[in-house]
């Protein structure tokens, strides 16, 4: 079946630094990828929708300059958390929609801890 | 973004019991999905529903797409310890980028 891989699965960074999380669709092309953030014991909250070759669409309240999204190819989207702060510590999950279809597959998630 | 209300928030049941949970929204969705998430992992799709009134089963799991398109139900029969996890409903809207809006989650604990 289709697999979506995220890397890294866990990352610890110092406050003020930037960290990049990758989301790859391994055996299918994805014109659209989605980035979610999930705090402990809470639901997934959509941060942004990433379309290949165009600018991402951010949800209300999500700072586009802080959470930089790049979807340069049909199999890769990246989320860069810039100038990270402890409150950015969270579980970040991506999903990818199969090109030409409606099926959406989720990555395994990436734990970000900002110290 | 939109949020779907799930109930109950948590459940503690005895192994072998049946489980029911539901999801409601103020908005209409054209697709309802049910996911299970285990600690530290991404959600895994359990059942997808594409038509109002649709009833679909996947092993011991059965889900229904409400007639009003504003709700969905998930039932788990004869629960086992590995059913433990958080169950999320998710809806896809009629318009937009086909992104998913997630429910608040139901945390299920199965006591052996």
Interface residues (C-beta under 8 A of the other chain):
Chain A: X4 X6 X32 X34 X36 X41 X42 X43 X44 X45 X46 X49 X51 X57 X59 X60 X91 X93 X95 X97 X102 X104 X105 X106 X107 X108 X109 X111
Chain B: X1 X3 X31 X35 X40 X41 X42 X43 X44 X45 X88 X92 X97 X98 X99 X100 X101 X102 X103 X104 X105 X107
